[in-house]
Structures are given as C-alpha cells and as structure tokens.
Amino acid sequence: MLQIDFIRDKKEIVLQGLQKRNFARAEELIAQVLDFDQKRREAQTELDKVNAEANNLAKSIGELMKNGKKDEAEAMKTNSASLKNRAKELEQAMKDFTQQRLEVLVQIPNIPNEVVPAGKSADDNEVVYQWGDMPELGDWALPHWDLIQKLDIIDFELGNKITGAGFPVYKGKGAKLQRALINFFLDQAIEAGYREIQPPLLINRDSGFGTGQLPDKDGQMYHATEDDLFLIPTAEVPITNLYREVILNEGDFPIKNVGYTQCFRREAGSWGAHVRGLNRLHQFDKVEIVQIQHPDKSYQALEEMCAHVQGLLEKLNLPYRRLKLCGGDMGFTSALTFDMEVFSGAQKRWLEVSSVSNFETYQANRLQCRFRPKDNPKNIQLAHTLNGSALALPRIVASLLENNQTQDGKVKIPAVLVPYTGFEWIE
C-alpha cells in the first residue's frame, strides 16, 4: 500500500508511475484518497481545537468550584458537555474518513521503479539475459503430457477422478523426481544463507491483506468459508507475514527465509496447448525465497536473488532467459519484477518458472513491518520486502522431461539430481 504522505507530497510522481502501469483509475482514486485525507485532517484540526477548549473550560470550572462560585460553574458545565459530544462526533468522523481512505488506498497498485519499461502486455517485456543452448530434438520428440503418459509417472485422469482438472497424481519415479527437486532447491537455498520455514497452508484475512492478495485477488484463492481461511497461492504469503506488526532492529538485516509449500490457485486458466499438462495447475509445488531488507540494500538483494535462481537453472542445464517486466505486466504489489523462463524443447516455447520481485515498502506498509535505524532508533521506518520462486516445479518438470528425452523414449536425469533421485533414467 502506498504511503499517504508520499501521495500527498508527490502526487504527480505517483500519477506518472501509475500511468506506466496503464492504470486507468489513477486520477480518480488518487483524488478520492486525497479528499478523504483532507477531510480527516480537517476533522483532526477541529478536534484538537475542541479538546483544547474543553481543557481550558475544565480548568475554569475547577477554579470557580474552588472559589465557591458553584452556580457559575454549573452553568459552564452545559458548554463542557456540548464540547464532549462534539469531540465524540469528530473522533467518529476521523475513523470514518480513515477507513474510507484505506478502502481506496488498497485499490491502488504499487509505483513501478524508474527502470521498469513502459508497455501494456508480456509482449513488451525486455529480455535482459539469455543462457544455454536450445535442445535439438527430432520429430520423434513428445510434449511432456504425452511423455508422462507413456512413462506412467504423472496421471491427470486419476487426479480428475479424485478432485478435478488441474490436480495431477504423481506416481513412482514421477513422485521421486518431485521430491528430489524440492530437496535440491531447499538445500541450495540453505547453502546460500536462507533459513528454512515450514509455514501453514491456510491463512487468515489479515495475512492475505498484508501481502496484497486481499482484496485484489479475493476471487482467485480457494476459500474455506466456514472458518474464513484461504489456501495459500504461494509461500510468500505466510512467510512474509511472519513479520507483520513487527519492529526489527537494523542489525537484524538481512532476513532470508526459504520455504517449500504446495500452492493453490483457482484461476488456473483457459483451454489450449499453452495451459495443457503441467503448464498450468490448480495445485503445484514450489520453493520460495523471501527477504526482509534495509531499503538501501533491497535492490542489491534483488540482484542476488535473481543470480540464485539463474544458478539453479544452470545447474539443471535448462536454457533460460531473464526478462524485465514492463509496467503493464507487473504484479499489483511489485515495484520491479524479473521473470525467468526456460525453453521447452518439444513445445518449442518459453515457459515462466520464476518471478523475483522487490516490493519496496508497499507490502511493509500493509504489514506494518518496520525497523529502528542504528543512528536514530526513534525514527522507525518501513522495511523492504522481496520474494522469488526458487523454483516452481510444474514447468521445470515439463522442461526437464522434454529436453532430456531420447529417441528410444527414455529421460536422462540431470547429474545434480541423481543423488536425490537415486536413479539416472526414467524409462
């Protein structure tokens, strides 16, 4: 959530940033926020005057009572009661204006960093780096949805029988490959200095609000209505919320956590080859890295997180490219996002497997995640939050299977995974 002081003092900068996002309601919502803010401040000013007058009146009544002028004191008490009633009205007005201001603020996305390119869709994203050789597969190569059926390692029909579309069942070496990837990703993150967290898979509304899923994505999450809890769309949500309403010390930075969870998304998508097989699921496995950082070091941390994700892809020998997302393709809460896409040999297309983002103070303001600077502990400031997929499994598995298949129908396991799988081939 944007800070009201920033909107008030830097209105034109805010509007320019929202224009880069192609956010159509920018001027309307900013005007509403400033209007409610002005009304709240006017109510505060009047309340301060009323309270000051009431205090002075109370002193006068006390002096009159002390001097035996009870009748005069009683006459003044009528005015005192009137001031108290007005103070209550103004306090309620302030609460109402604050709530109305908040309801508009949460509809406004984050301001893109100045390096974010202008653009309206994924077609306008910038490729900033590319690594690896494209797999050269013949006409015999199978897309992963045919390959997994032939190898009998993932079963979509059984998942559909048990739950519905988008909930596959992993079997045999398919299940072991999942577990191997999860453990490999976790071990790599721990080696890089991240602390492992195993968070709940259900969150309350405060947690959903804190990281920006609510109210923006209210209809996109699975909702346990009786308990008013939500299945997490990513481990980012519960892990970042560990620091909700927490005041840190500057010496606590950097805070680096990693967690494996299953993730649940209702909006798994439309029909077509681009969402076929493992390309888009309602339930999937993901390892997430999360950092809480000092504002001066968050962009250095963002680069380190990107390098970590890229290192994983290189160890798996998956050709990938790194994209800087344009304003029109960024997430609601992000200030700058880099996507990593791997090339899927049989599908002959790029598949997104990771997003790494810096949210600056946007999430921290909603979370009230703050810190005390060393040189001025009383000047409490908002921290910066960051997260990244390291990595999401479904499209990694799809690419590994497709890129490493042989003409005789077997799949070669990357060398770094063999100690985790216990086998070199799926056949």
C-alpha positions in Angstrom: 0.0 0.0 0.0 1.3 3.4 -0.9 2.1 5.8 1.9 -0.3 8.7 2.2 2.5 11.2 2.9 4.1 10.2 -0.4 0.8 10.6 -2.3 0.2 13.9 -0.7 3.7 15.3 -1.3 4.5 13.6 -4.7 1.1 13.4 -6.4 2.5 13.9 -9.9 5.2 11.3 -9.5 2.5 8.8 -8.3 0.3 9.6 -11.3 3.2 9.2 -13.7 4.1 5.8 -12.2 0.5 4.6 -12.4 0.4 5.7 -16.0 3.4 3.4 -16.7 1.2 0.6 -15.4 -1.7 1.7 -17.7 -3.8 2.0 -14.6 -7.0 3.6 -15.9 -8.4 4.7 -12.5 -5.3 6.5 -11.3 -6.6 10.1 -11.2 -10.0 9.1 -9.9 -8.6 7.1 -6.9 -5.8 9.5 -6.1 -8.3 12.3 -6.0 -10.6 10.2 -3.7 -7.7 9.4 -1.4 -6.6 13.0 -1.1 -10.2 14.1 -0.5 -10.7 11.7 2.4 -7.3 12.5 3.7 -8.1 16.3 3.7 -11.4 15.7 5.5 -9.7 13.5 8.1 -7.0 16.2 8.7 -9.7 18.9 8.9 -11.6 16.8 11.5 -8.3 16.3 13.4 -7.7 20.1 13.4 -11.2 20.8 14.7 -10.9 18.0 17.3 -7.6 19.5 18.6 -9.3 22.9 19.0 -12.4 21.4 20.7 -10.2 19.4 23.1 -8.1 22.5 23.9 -11.3 24.5 24.6 -12.7 21.7 26.7 -9.5 21.5 28.7 -9.5 25.2 29.3 -13.2 25.1 30.3 -12.5 22.3 32.7 -9.8 24.4 34.4 -12.2 27.4 34.6 -14.9 25.2 36.2 -12.4 23.9 38.7 -11.3 27.4 39.7 -14.9 28.5 40.1 -15.7 25.5 42.3 -12.6 26.2 44.4 -13.7 29.8 44.9 -17.3 28.8 45.9 -18.9 30.0 42.7 -20.9 26.8 42.2 -23.8 28.4 40.2 -21.4 29.9 37.6 -19.5 26.5 37.4 -22.8 24.6 36.9 -23.7 27.0 34.0 -20.4 26.3 32.3 -20.8 22.6 32.6 -23.5 22.7 29.8 -20.9 24.1 27.4 -18.5 21.4 28.6 -21.0 18.6 27.8 -21.6 20.1 24.4 -17.8 20.1 23.7 -17.5 16.5 24.7 -20.3 15.5 22.4 -18.7 17.4 19.5 -15.4 15.7 20.3 -17.0 12.3 20.0 -18.6 13.2 16.7 -15.2 14.4 15.4 -13.4 11.2 16.6 -16.0 9.1 14.8 -15.7 11.2 11.7 -11.9 10.7 11.7 -12.4 7.0 12.0 -14.8 7.0 9.1 -12.6 9.1 6.9 -9.5 7.0 7.8 -11.5 3.8 6.8 -12.8 5.3 3.6 -9.2 6.5 2.7 -7.9 2.9 3.4 -10.6 1.3 1.2 -9.5 3.5 -1.7 -5.7 3.1 -1.0 -5.9 -0.7 -1.2 -7.2 -0.4 -4.8 -4.1 1.5 -6.0 -1.2 -0.7 -7.1 2.5 -0.1 -6.4 4.5 2.6 -8.2 7.0 1.0 -10.7 10.7 1.6 -10.2 12.1 4.1 -12.6 13.9 1.3 -14.6 10.7 -0.5 -15.4 10.0 -0.2 -19.1 6.7 1.1 -20.4 4.4 -1.4 -22.0 1.0 -2.9 -22.0 1.5 -6.7 -22.0 4.0 -9.5 -21.9 4.9 -8.7 -25.5 6.6 -5.5 -24.2 8.8 -7.2 -21.6 12.6 -6.8 -22.1 14.9 -9.8 -22.4 18.0 -8.8 -20.4 19.9 -12.1 -20.4 19.8 -15.5 -22.1 21.8 -18.6 -21.2 22.2 -22.1 -22.7 21.9 -24.0 -26.0 18.5 -24.8 -27.3 17.8 -28.5 -27.3 17.8 -30.0 -30.8 15.0 -32.7 -30.9 13.7 -34.5 -33.9 10.2 -35.1 -35.0 10.1 -38.1 -32.6 10.1 -35.8 -29.5 7.0 -35.8 -27.4 5.4 -33.0 -25.4 5.5 -33.7 -21.7 1.8 -34.6 -21.5 2.3 -37.5 -23.9 5.7 -38.4 -22.4 4.4 -38.7 -18.9 1.6 -40.9 -20.0 4.0 -43.2 -21.9 6.3 -43.4 -18.8 3.4 -43.7 -16.4 4.8 -41.1 -13.9 2.1 -38.5 -13.7 -1.7 -39.2 -14.0 -4.1 -36.4 -14.9 -7.1 -38.7 -15.2 -6.7 -40.1 -11.7 -6.4 -36.5 -10.4 -9.5 -35.5 -12.2 -11.3 -38.6 -10.7 -10.2 -37.7 -7.2 -10.6 -33.9 -7.3 -10.9 -32.3 -10.7 -8.9 -30.9 -13.6 -5.6 -29.3 -12.6 -4.8 -31.7 -9.7 -2.4 -34.4 -11.1 -1.3 -37.5 -9.3 2.5 -38.1 -9.3 3.5 -41.8 -9.3 6.7 -43.8 -8.9 9.7 -42.0 -10.4 7.5 -39.0 -11.1 6.8 -38.6 -7.4 10.5 -39.2 -6.6 11.5 -36.5 -9.2 9.2 -34.1 -7.4 10.8 -34.8 -4.0 14.3 -34.7 -5.5 13.7 -31.2 -7.0 12.2 -29.9 -3.7 15.1 -31.1 -1.6 17.6 -29.9 -4.2 16.1 -26.4 -4.2 15.8 -26.3 -0.4 19.4 -27.4 0.0 20.7 -24.8 -2.4 18.8 -22.0 -0.7 20.0 -23.1 2.8 23.6 -23.2 1.4 23.0 -19.6 0.2 22.1 -18.5 3.7 18.4 -18.9 3.8 16.6 -20.3 6.9 14.1 -23.0 6.2 10.5 -22.3 7.2 7.6 -24.7 7.0 4.5 -22.5 7.2 0.8 -23.2 7.3 -1.0 -23.7 4.0 -4.1 -21.8 5.3 -4.0 -18.1 6.0 -6.5 -15.6 7.6 -7.7 -12.4 6.0 -5.1 -10.2 7.8 -2.3 -12.3 6.2 -3.9 -12.1 2.8 -4.2 -8.3 3.2 -0.7 -7.9 4.5 1.0 -9.2 1.3 -1.6 -7.8 -1.1 -3.6 -10.8 -2.2 -6.7 -9.3 -0.5 -8.8 -7.6 -1.6 -7.1 -7.6 -5.1 -7.3 -11.4 -5.7 -10.2 -12.2 -3.5 -11.9 -14.5 -6.1 -8.7 -16.2 -7.2 -7.9 -18.1 -4.0 -9.6 -21.2 -2.6 -11.7 -20.0 0.4 -12.7 -22.1 3.4 -15.9 -20.1 4.0 -16.9 -21.5 7.4 -13.6 -20.6 9.0 -12.9 -17.6 6.7 -9.4 -19.0 5.8 -7.7 -19.1 2.4 -5.4 -21.8 0.8 -2.1 -20.1 0.0 -1.3 -19.2 -3.6 2.4 -19.1 -2.7 4.7 -19.5 0.4 5.4 -15.8 0.1 2.2 -15.0 1.9 2.7 -16.9 5.2 6.5 -16.4 5.3 6.3 -12.6 4.8 3.5 -12.4 7.3 5.9 -13.7 10.0 7.0 -10.1 10.2 3.5 -8.5 10.3 3.3 -5.8 13.0 7.0 -6.5 13.9 9.6 -3.8 14.6 13.0 -5.0 13.7 16.5 -3.6 14.5 18.7 -2.5 11.7 21.2 -5.1 12.8 18.6 -7.9 12.0 19.1 -7.4 8.3 19.3 -9.3 6.0 16.5 -11.6 6.9 16.4 -14.5 4.5 13.9 -17.3 4.6 13.0 -20.2 2.3 10.0 -22.5 2.3 8.6 -25.3 0.4 4.8 -25.5 0.1 2.1 -26.7 -2.1 0.3 -23.7 -3.8 -3.3 -23.4 -4.8 -4.7 -21.2 -7.5 -8.3 -21.1 -8.6 -7.6 -19.1 -11.8 -5.6 -21.9 -13.4 -6.7 -20.9 -16.8 -8.3 -21.3 -20.1 -8.2 -24.2 -22.7 -5.4 -24.6 -25.2 -1.9 -26.1 -25.6 -0.3 -23.2 -23.6 -2.1 -24.5 -20.4 -2.0 -28.2 -21.2 -0.4 -30.8 -19.0 1.8 -29.3 -16.3 1.8 -25.8 -17.9 -0.9 -24.5 -15.5 -2.3 -26.3 -12.5 -4.7 -25.6 -9.6 -2.3 -27.2 -7.1 1.5 -27.3 -7.5 4.8 -27.5 -5.6 7.1 -24.5 -5.2 10.1 -23.5 -3.2 10.0 -19.7 -2.4 12.8 -17.4 -1.2 11.8 -14.3 0.9 13.9 -11.5 2.1 13.2 -8.6 4.5 15.7 -5.9 3.8 17.0 -2.5 4.6 15.7 0.0 2.0 19.3 0.9 1.0 20.2 -2.7 0.1 17.0 -4.1 -1.3 18.0 -3.8 -5.0 21.3 -5.4 -4.3 19.4 -8.2 -2.7 17.0 -8.4 -5.7 20.1 -9.0 -8.0 21.4 -11.6 -5.6 18.1 -13.4 -5.6 18.0 -13.4 -9.4 21.5 -14.8 -9.6 20.5 -17.6 -7.2 17.5 -18.6 -9.4 19.7 -18.4 -12.5 22.2 -20.6 -10.8 19.6 -23.3 -10.2 18.6 -23.3 -13.8 22.2 -23.6 -15.0 22.9 -26.5 -12.6 19.9 -28.2 -14.1 21.2 -27.4 -17.6 18.0 -25.8 -18.6 18.3 -23.0 -21.3 16.6 -19.9 -19.9 16.2 -16.2 -20.4 15.7 -13.4 -17.9 13.0 -10.8 -18.6 12.4 -7.4 -17.0 8.6 -7.0 -16.8 7.0 -3.9 -18.3 4.6 -1.7 -16.3 1.6 -3.4 -17.9 2.6 -6.9 -17.0 3.8 -6.4 -13.4 2.0 -7.8 -10.4 -0.2 -5.4 -8.3 2.3 -5.1 -5.4 5.6 -5.1 -7.2 8.0 -2.2 -7.9 10.3 -4.3 -10.1 10.0 -7.9 -11.3 12.3 -10.2 -13.2 10.8 -13.4 -14.7 12.9 -16.4 -15.6 11.7 -18.5 -18.5 13.0 -21.9 -19.6 12.8 -23.2 -23.1 10.7 -26.3 -23.5 12.1 -28.4 -26.4 9.1 -30.4 -27.5 6.7 -27.5 -27.1 9.2 -25.1 -28.7 8.2 -22.3 -26.4 9.4 -20.4 -23.4 7.8 -21.3 -20.0 7.8 -19.0 -17.0 9.3 -20.8 -14.0 10.1 -17.9 -11.6 9.2 -14.3 -10.7 11.6 -12.4 -8.5 10.3 -9.1 -7.2 11.1 -6.1 -5.0 8.0 -4.6 -3.4 9.9 -1.8 -1.7 7.7 -0.5 1.2 4.3 -1.5 -0.4 3.8 -4.8 1.4 5.7 -3.5 4.5 3.2 -0.6 4.9 0.2 -3.0 4.8 2.1 -5.4 7.2 3.5 -2.6 9.4 6.9 -4.3 9.1 9.3 -1.7 10.4 12.8 -1.3 11.8 14.8 1.0 14.1 17.8 2.6 12.4 21.1 2.3 14.3 21.8 6.0 14.3 18.3 7.1 15.2 16.3 4.3 16.9 13.3 6.6 17.5 12.9 7.3 13.7 11.1 4.0 13.0 11.0 3.2 9.2 9.3 0.7 6.9 11.4 -2.2 5.7 11.6 -3.5 2.1 10.2 -7.0 1.2 11.3 -9.2 -1.7 10.5 -12.7 -2.8 11.2 -15.1 -5.7 10.3 -18.6 -6.9 13.3 -20.8 -6.5 11.7 -22.7 -8.1 8.1 -23.6 -9.2 8.1 -27.3 -10.1 5.5 -28.0 -12.8 7.1 -26.2 -15.8 10.6 -27.2 -14.5 9.5 -30.9 -14.7 7.9 -30.3 -18.1 11.1 -28.8 -19.5 13.4 -31.4 -17.9 11.3 -34.3 -19.3 11.0 -32.8 -22.8 14.6 -31.5 -23.1 16.2 -34.7 -21.8 14.2 -37.3 -23.6 15.9 -39.7 -26.0 14.6 -41.1 -29.3 14.1 -44.5 -27.6 11.6 -42.9 -25.1 13.8 -42.6 -22.0 14.5 -39.5 -20.0 18.0 -38.6 -18.7 18.1 -37.1 -15.1 20.4 -34.1 -14.7 23.6 -35.1 -12.8 22.9 -32.7 -9.8 19.6 -34.5 -9.1 20.9 -38.1 -9.2 22.0 -38.1 -5.6 18.4 -37.0 -4.7 16.5 -39.4 -7.1 18.7 -42.4 -6.7 18.3 -43.1 -10.5 19.8 -41.7 -13.7 17.0 -42.6 -16.1 13.2 -42.6 -16.2 12.1 -45.4 -18.6 
